[in-house]
Amino acid sequence: MANEKKLTKREHFEAIKAKYPLTEDEVKFIDRELELLAKKNASGANRKPTATQKENEVIKTNILEVLADGKQRTVTEIVKVLEGDYTNQKISALVRQLIADGKVEKVVDKRKSYFKAV
């Protein structure tokens, strides 16, 4: 049970159509829902970033500038160097995104996390 793949909404609708005898109205309903899902998924690629996402991109650029000198820094040290009123949690989340993007590397020394630009 733990390895079972969680079905998407689309997969549930397809399974219902295949498994049960449905009336014409029920089939129309399911087809309409599938059409709406396809339309929603297609528009997702064309969405513009939100204001917060734009702001976070600027902050991530600033984080990279701080780490560009080659020194390893903790999140707290990064927050102190950055100009702005940022919490450790926010900077930590953005640093995690930079790690996922391959722009920052995490180094653990004596159970303390340091970060450096790649």
N, C-alpha and C positions, 0 to 999 in steps of 0.2 A: 504494500500500500504506500510506503514512503517513496518508492521510486516511480509512482504513477505520475504521468504528465498531466498537468492541469489543462483542461480543455478551454479553448477560447469560446467567446460567444458565437462566432461563426461556426465552429466545430459542433457546438451544442445544437444549433439550428439545423445543420446538415444531418446530424444524427437523428434528430426528431423526424425530419422529412423521410429519412431512409427506414426508420424503425416502425413508425406507426401509420396506420391508415388515417389520412386526413381529409377533411372536407375541402372543397375548392376555395372557400374563404380562408381557411387556415393556411393553405399553401400560399395563397396571395399574401397573407400577412407575413409569413416567414420570408417569402421572396422580397417583399418590401423592406423588411428589417435587414436582410442581407445586402440589399441595394444601398440602404442608408449607411451600413457599416463600411461598405466599399467606398462610398463618397467621403465619409469621415476620414478614412485612412488615406485616401488620395490627397485630401486637403491638408493633412498633417505635415507633409513634406514642404508645403508652400507657406507655412506659417512664419510670420515675422517673430523675432525674439521679443520677449516682454521687456519692459523698462528695467526690471530687476536683473534680467539676464544680461542686458547691455551693460548695466552698472557692474555686475560681477565680472564681465570680460575686462573692463578697465582695471578693476582691482587685481585680477589675475596677472595682467600685464605689469602692474606695479610690483606684485610679489616676485615676478621673474626678474625685474630690474633690481630688486633688493638682493636676490640670490645670485645675480650675475657676477658678483665679485669673487665667486668661488668658495666663499666661506660657508660652512655648515651652520645652520641656525635652527633653533626650536621655533615653534609657532609663537610663543610668547615674545621671543626676540624679533620675529618678523612683525608682529603687531606693534611693538615699540618703535620700529624703524618707519613703518608706514605712516603717512600723514592721513589722519582721519580717525574717527571714533569707531573702531571695529572691535568685535568681541573675538576671543580666542576660538570660539565655536565656529564663527563665520569663516575666519581665515583657515581654520583646520579643514572645513568642508571644501573650500576653494583649492587648498593645497592637495587634497585627495583627488579632486578633479584634474589638477595639473599632473599628478602622478599617473592617473589613468590615461592621460593624453601623451605620456612619455616625455614630459618637459621637465619634470622634477623627480629626483630620486630620494627615497627615504633610507636613512642610515640609523640603525639602533645601536647605541653604545651605553652599556650599563643600564639597560631598561629605560633609556631616555631617547626619544625620537628626534633626529636632526634631519634637516632637509637641505638639499643642494640642487642647483640647476644642472641639467644634463647637457 
